[in-house]
Amino acid sequence: WIRGTRTMKMKTRKANRELLRNKIIKISRRLFLEQGYENTTVRQILKQAGLSTGSLYHFFKNKEEILLFALKDALLEISSLTDTMAVKHNEPALRYALGIALGTSEIFNSKHMFNFYNAIYKNESAENFMISLKVARMKNLLNDLNLHFTDDEIHSRILAIHGATRSLMLAKINKQLSTTLNDIYSLIIKIALSEFNIPRKKIDKIIQLTTRIIQRQTLSKDLEEKLKP
Protein backbone atom coordinates (compact mmCIF):
# COMPACT_ATOMS: atom_id res chain seq x y z
CA TRP A 1 0.00 0.00 0.00
CA ILE A 2 2.82 2.40 0.99
CA ARG A 3 4.73 1.60 -2.22
CA GLY A 4 1.57 2.23 -4.28
CA THR A 5 1.06 5.60 -2.56
CA ARG A 6 4.65 6.61 -3.27
CA THR A 7 4.32 5.61 -6.92
CA MET A 8 1.13 7.65 -7.22
CA LYS A 9 2.79 10.69 -5.65
CA MET A 10 5.76 10.37 -8.01
CA LYS A 11 3.44 10.19 -11.02
CA THR A 12 1.53 13.24 -9.78
CA ARG A 13 4.74 15.23 -9.28
CA LYS A 14 5.94 14.23 -12.73
CA ALA A 15 2.63 15.27 -14.32
CA ASN A 16 2.64 18.60 -12.48
CA ARG A 17 6.23 19.20 -13.53
CA GLU A 18 5.34 18.53 -17.18
CA LEU A 19 2.36 20.89 -16.98
CA LEU A 20 4.53 23.66 -15.54
CA ARG A 21 7.22 23.05 -18.15
CA ASN A 22 4.67 23.35 -20.96
CA LYS A 23 3.29 26.49 -19.34
CA ILE A 24 6.73 28.08 -19.45
CA ILE A 25 7.12 27.17 -23.12
CA LYS A 26 3.69 28.58 -24.03
CA ILE A 27 4.25 31.83 -22.14
CA SER A 28 7.72 32.24 -23.61
CA ARG A 29 6.50 31.57 -27.14
CA ARG A 30 3.78 34.20 -26.76
CA LEU A 31 6.28 36.76 -25.50
CA PHE A 32 8.77 35.90 -28.27
CA LEU A 33 6.00 36.32 -30.85
CA GLU A 34 4.60 39.55 -29.41
CA GLN A 35 7.75 41.47 -28.56
CA GLY A 36 10.64 39.52 -30.08
CA TYR A 37 13.17 37.13 -28.59
CA GLU A 38 15.80 39.76 -27.83
CA ASN A 39 13.28 42.02 -26.07
CA THR A 40 11.95 39.22 -23.88
CA THR A 41 13.66 38.76 -20.54
CA VAL A 42 13.79 35.75 -18.24
CA ARG A 43 12.29 37.97 -15.54
CA GLN A 44 9.21 38.62 -17.71
CA ILE A 45 8.79 34.89 -18.31
CA LEU A 46 9.11 34.16 -14.61
CA LYS A 47 6.61 36.83 -13.65
CA GLN A 48 3.93 35.59 -16.05
CA ALA A 49 4.54 31.97 -15.09
CA GLY A 50 4.41 32.81 -11.38
CA LEU A 51 7.85 31.31 -10.71
CA SER A 52 10.97 32.23 -8.81
CA THR A 53 14.34 32.46 -10.56
CA GLY A 54 15.51 29.16 -9.13
CA SER A 55 12.37 27.35 -10.27
CA LEU A 56 12.92 28.14 -13.94
CA TYR A 57 16.35 26.54 -13.96
CA HIS A 58 14.86 23.24 -12.85
CA PHE A 59 13.41 23.07 -16.37
CA PHE A 60 15.71 25.04 -18.68
CA LYS A 61 19.35 26.12 -18.64
CA ASN A 62 18.69 29.57 -20.11
CA LYS A 63 16.47 31.62 -22.43
CA GLU A 64 18.14 30.13 -25.49
CA GLU A 65 17.08 26.64 -24.48
CA ILE A 66 13.50 27.87 -24.02
CA LEU A 67 13.64 29.22 -27.59
CA LEU A 68 14.63 25.77 -28.85
CA PHE A 69 11.67 24.10 -27.17
CA ALA A 70 9.32 26.90 -28.23
CA LEU A 71 10.47 26.30 -31.81
CA LYS A 72 9.91 22.55 -31.52
CA ASP A 73 6.49 23.17 -29.99
CA ALA A 74 5.45 25.43 -32.90
CA LEU A 75 6.76 23.03 -35.56
CA LEU A 76 4.93 20.10 -33.96
CA GLU A 77 1.69 22.08 -34.13
CA ILE A 78 2.23 22.71 -37.85
CA SER A 79 3.23 19.06 -38.39
CA SER A 80 0.07 17.72 -36.75
CA LEU A 81 -2.02 19.76 -39.19
CA THR A 82 -0.02 18.82 -42.30
CA ASP A 83 0.05 15.14 -41.33
CA THR A 84 -3.73 15.08 -41.16
CA MET A 85 -4.04 16.60 -44.63
CA ALA A 86 -1.43 14.24 -46.11
CA VAL A 87 -3.26 11.17 -44.81
CA LYS A 88 -6.54 12.51 -46.16
CA HIS A 89 -5.08 12.84 -49.66
CA ASN A 90 -2.96 9.68 -49.42
CA GLU A 91 0.16 11.61 -50.41
CA PRO A 92 3.17 11.47 -48.03
CA ALA A 93 5.11 14.20 -49.88
CA LEU A 94 2.16 16.55 -49.40
CA ARG A 95 2.98 16.61 -45.69
CA TYR A 96 6.41 18.05 -46.43
CA ALA A 97 5.14 20.50 -49.07
CA LEU A 98 2.38 21.81 -46.82
CA GLY A 99 4.87 22.34 -44.01
CA ILE A 100 6.95 24.55 -46.30
CA ALA A 101 3.92 26.44 -47.63
CA LEU A 102 2.30 26.99 -44.24
CA GLY A 103 5.51 28.04 -42.55
CA THR A 104 6.38 30.46 -45.36
CA SER A 105 2.88 31.93 -45.44
CA GLU A 106 2.80 32.51 -41.68
CA ILE A 107 6.19 34.23 -41.67
CA PHE A 108 5.15 36.66 -44.41
CA ASN A 109 1.62 37.27 -43.19
CA SER A 110 2.32 37.62 -39.47
CA LYS A 111 4.73 40.19 -38.05
CA HIS A 112 4.88 38.23 -34.81
CA MET A 113 5.76 34.99 -36.59
CA PHE A 114 8.37 36.80 -38.67
CA ASN A 115 9.99 38.14 -35.48
CA PHE A 116 10.00 34.63 -34.01
CA TYR A 117 11.69 33.05 -37.03
CA ASN A 118 14.06 35.97 -37.42
CA ALA A 119 15.28 35.28 -33.88
CA ILE A 120 15.86 31.65 -34.83
CA TYR A 121 17.95 32.59 -37.86
CA LYS A 122 20.08 34.87 -35.69
CA ASN A 123 20.66 32.15 -33.11
CA GLU A 124 23.11 29.44 -34.22
CA SER A 125 21.88 26.82 -31.76
CA ALA A 126 18.23 27.41 -32.67
CA GLU A 127 18.99 27.29 -36.39
CA ASN A 128 20.97 24.05 -36.03
CA PHE A 129 18.13 22.62 -33.97
CA MET A 130 15.64 23.53 -36.71
CA ILE A 131 17.86 21.88 -39.33
CA SER A 132 18.04 18.69 -37.25
CA LEU A 133 14.23 18.60 -37.09
CA LYS A 134 14.05 19.07 -40.87
CA VAL A 135 16.50 16.18 -41.35
CA ALA A 136 14.42 13.89 -39.13
CA ARG A 137 11.24 14.83 -40.97
CA MET A 138 12.83 14.21 -44.35
CA LYS A 139 14.06 10.79 -43.21
CA ASN A 140 10.48 9.87 -42.31
CA LEU A 141 9.24 11.05 -45.71
CA LEU A 142 11.91 9.15 -47.63
CA ASN A 143 11.06 6.03 -45.65
CA ASP A 144 7.37 6.44 -46.58
CA LEU A 145 8.34 6.89 -50.25
CA ASN A 146 10.78 3.96 -50.11
CA LEU A 147 13.65 6.18 -51.27
CA HIS A 148 17.14 5.49 -49.99
CA PHE A 149 19.78 8.09 -49.13
CA THR A 150 22.65 8.02 -46.66
CA ASP A 151 22.54 10.24 -43.56
CA ASP A 152 25.26 12.44 -45.06
CA GLU A 153 23.34 12.80 -48.32
CA ILE A 154 20.17 13.78 -46.47
CA HIS A 155 21.96 16.25 -44.21
CA SER A 156 23.86 17.96 -47.04
CA ARG A 157 20.69 18.28 -49.15
CA ILE A 158 18.71 19.69 -46.23
CA LEU A 159 21.45 22.27 -45.65
CA ALA A 160 21.24 23.28 -49.31
CA ILE A 161 17.43 23.53 -49.13
CA HIS A 162 17.62 25.49 -45.89
CA GLY A 163 20.11 27.94 -47.40
CA ALA A 164 18.03 28.43 -50.53
CA THR A 165 14.89 28.92 -48.45
CA ARG A 166 16.54 31.52 -46.25
CA SER A 167 17.94 33.42 -49.26
CA LEU A 168 14.57 33.51 -51.04
CA MET A 169 12.71 34.63 -47.94
CA LEU A 170 15.20 37.39 -47.14
CA ALA A 171 15.05 38.60 -50.74
CA LYS A 172 11.26 38.68 -50.56
CA ILE A 173 11.26 40.47 -47.19
CA ASN A 174 13.79 43.03 -48.44
CA LYS A 175 11.64 43.57 -51.55
CA GLN A 176 14.34 42.29 -53.88
CA LEU A 177 11.80 39.90 -55.40
CA SER A 178 8.48 40.91 -56.90
CA THR A 179 7.18 37.33 -57.05
CA THR A 180 4.07 36.28 -55.14
CA LEU A 181 4.08 34.28 -51.93
CA ASN A 182 2.67 31.36 -53.91
CA ASP A 183 5.67 31.54 -56.27
CA ILE A 184 8.10 31.58 -53.34
CA TYR A 185 6.83 28.48 -51.57
CA SER A 186 6.25 26.67 -54.87
CA LEU A 187 9.89 27.23 -55.79
CA ILE A 188 11.09 26.06 -52.38
CA ILE A 189 8.97 22.90 -52.67
CA LYS A 190 10.32 22.28 -56.16
CA ILE A 191 13.94 22.72 -55.02
CA ALA A 192 13.41 20.49 -51.97
CA LEU A 193 11.68 17.58 -53.68
CA SER A 194 13.98 17.72 -56.72
CA GLU A 195 16.97 17.28 -54.40
CA PHE A 196 15.57 13.88 -53.46
CA ASN A 197 14.82 12.75 -57.01
CA ILE A 198 11.05 13.12 -56.86
CA PRO A 199 9.78 13.10 -60.50
CA ARG A 200 8.89 16.50 -61.97
CA LYS A 201 5.29 15.49 -62.78
CA LYS A 202 4.75 14.37 -59.20
CA ILE A 203 6.24 17.60 -57.87
CA ASP A 204 3.93 19.69 -60.08
CA LYS A 205 0.93 17.70 -58.84
CA ILE A 206 1.96 18.18 -55.20
CA ILE A 207 2.45 21.93 -55.71
CA GLN A 208 -1.00 22.27 -57.30
CA LEU A 209 -2.61 20.35 -54.46
CA THR A 210 -0.67 22.35 -51.87
CA THR A 211 -1.82 25.63 -53.39
CA ARG A 212 -5.46 24.56 -53.36
CA ILE A 213 -5.26 23.54 -49.70
CA ILE A 214 -3.35 26.66 -48.59
CA GLN A 215 -5.94 28.93 -50.16
CA ARG A 216 -8.69 27.49 -47.99
CA GLN A 217 -9.55 29.93 -45.24
CA THR A 218 -10.44 27.12 -42.86
CA LEU A 219 -6.87 25.82 -43.00
CA SER A 220 -5.44 29.23 -42.08
CA LYS A 221 -7.86 29.48 -39.16
CA ASP A 222 -6.95 25.98 -37.98
CA LEU A 223 -3.26 26.84 -38.10
CA GLU A 224 -3.79 30.17 -36.34
CA GLU A 225 -5.65 28.37 -33.59
CA LYS A 226 -2.91 25.76 -33.21
CA LEU A 227 -0.14 28.33 -33.09
CA LYS A 228 -1.95 30.52 -30.60
CA PRO A 229 0.14 30.35 -27.40
N, C-alpha and C positions, 0 to 999 in steps of 0.2 A: 504493500500500500504506500509506504514512504517513498520507495523507488519510483512508483507511478506518479506520485505527487511532484517529485523533483523533476521528472521528465516533462510533465505538463508545464511546470513553471519555466523550464528551459525553453520549451517550444513557444510559450507566451512571450518571453523576453526576446527571443529571436524574431518573432513576428512583429513585435513593437519596434524593435531596432530597424527592421526592414521598412516599416511604415515611415519611421522618422527619416531614414536615409532617402527614401523616395520623395518625402516632403521637401527635403533640402534641395534635391535635384530640380523639382518642379519650381520652387521659389527662385532658385538661381537662374533657371532657364528663362523665367518671366522677366527677371531683372536684366539679364543679358540682352533679351529681345527688346525691352523697352528703353533701356538707357545705354546699352553697349557694354561689352565685357570690361573694357579698360575703366569705364566710369563706375562699375559696380564694385563695391568693397565687401570684404568678408564681414565687416561689422554690420552692413546693411542686411546681408543674408542671415546673420545670426539674430538680428533684431526681429525680422519677419518670421523666422522659424521658432522664435522664443527659446533660443539656446544660449548657453554661455560659451566663451571662447574655447574652453577645454573640451566641451561636448562635441563641437564640430570636428575636432581632430581625432575623434574616435572613429569617424567615418571617412574622412578625406585628408590627405596630406596638406593640400593647399587649394587655392582658387583654381589653379590650372587643372588639377585633377577633377574638380567639379565640372569644369568646362568639357572635359573628355566624356564624362558620364552624361552630361546634358546633351551632348552631340549624339551619343549612342542612343539615348532615350528618344530624341527627335527622329533619328533615322529608322528606329524600330517602328515608330508610329507610321511613318511613310511606307515602310516595308509591309506592314500588316494590311494596308489598304491596297497596295499594288499586287500583293500575293493573292488576295481575294479576286481581283479583276483577272489576273492571269489564269487562275483555275477556272473561272467562269468561261473564258474564251479558249481554254485548252491550249494555251500558247506560253510555254515557259519563258521565252525571250521577251515576251510582253512585259513581264514583271520587271526586268532590267530596264527596258525602254521607258516604261511609265515612271520608274524611279528617277531617271534622268529628267524626263519632261516635267514631272511634278516639282522636283527640287529646283530646277531652273526657273520655272514659272513663279514659284514662291519667292525666290530671291529677287527677281525683277519686280514683282508686284507688291511686295511688302518691304517697307523700309526697315522694320524691325528684324525681319528674317535676313535681309541683306547685311545689317549690322552684325548679326550673329555669325553668319558665314564669313564675313570679312575678318572677324576676330579669329576664326579658325585658321584662315589662310595666313594670318600674321603670327600664329603660334605654331612653332615647328612640331611640338609634341602632338598637338591637336590635329594638325594636318597629316602627320604620319599615322596617327590613330585612324583617321578617316580613310586613308589609303588602305590600311590593313583590313578595314571592314569591307571596302570595295573588292579587295582580293578574295576575301572569304565568300562574298556574295557571288562573284564571278565563278569561283570553283563550284558552287552549288548549281549554278546555271549550266556550266559545261557538263557536269555530271548528269543533269536532267536531259541534256541534248546528246549525251553519249559522245562528246568530243574530248580528245585527250591532248593535254598540254602539260609540260613540266611546271613545277612551282616557279622556277626562274622565268620561264616564258610568260606565265600568267602575270607575275609581278612586274616584269619589264613592260608588258603591254598596258597594264593598268597605270603605270607611271606615265606612259606616253599619252594615254587617254586623259588622265588627270591634268597633265600639263596643257594639252590642247583645249580642254574644257575651261581651265582657268584663263587661258589667253583669250578665248572667244568671249567669255563673260566680261572680262575686264575691258575688252575692246568695245563691247556693247554698252557697258556702264559709262565708259568715257566718251561715248558717242562717236567712236571711230568706225562703227559699222551702222549702216542704215537698214540692215535686214530686220525682219520681224522676229519676235520671240519664237514663233513656230519654226522659222528657218534655223534659228540657233540650236534649239534642242533636236531638230531633225538631223542637222549636221553632226552633232555630238553622238547621237544614236548610230548614225551611219558609220562614223569613224570607229566607234567602240565595237560594234558587231562585225565590221569588216576585219578588224584586227584578229578576230577569232574565227575567221574563214566562214562566216555565215553567208550563204548565197545572196547575191544582190536582189533577186526577186523576192526572197523571203524578207530581207531588210525593208524593202519598199512597202511590202504588205504590213509589216509590223509598225512602220512609221505612220501609215494611213490609219491603222486601227488606233494607235496611240493618240493621234490628233483628234479623232472622233471622240474618244473617251475624255481627253483633257478638256474639250470644249463643252462638256456637260457641266452645267452649273451645280448639279447635285454632288459631283465629285469634288469640286472646289470647296463646297460647304462641308463635306465629310472630312476633307483634309484639314480645313481650318479648325474644325471641332477637335480633331485628333491632336493637332499641334498646340491647341490652346493650353497654356500651363495651368 
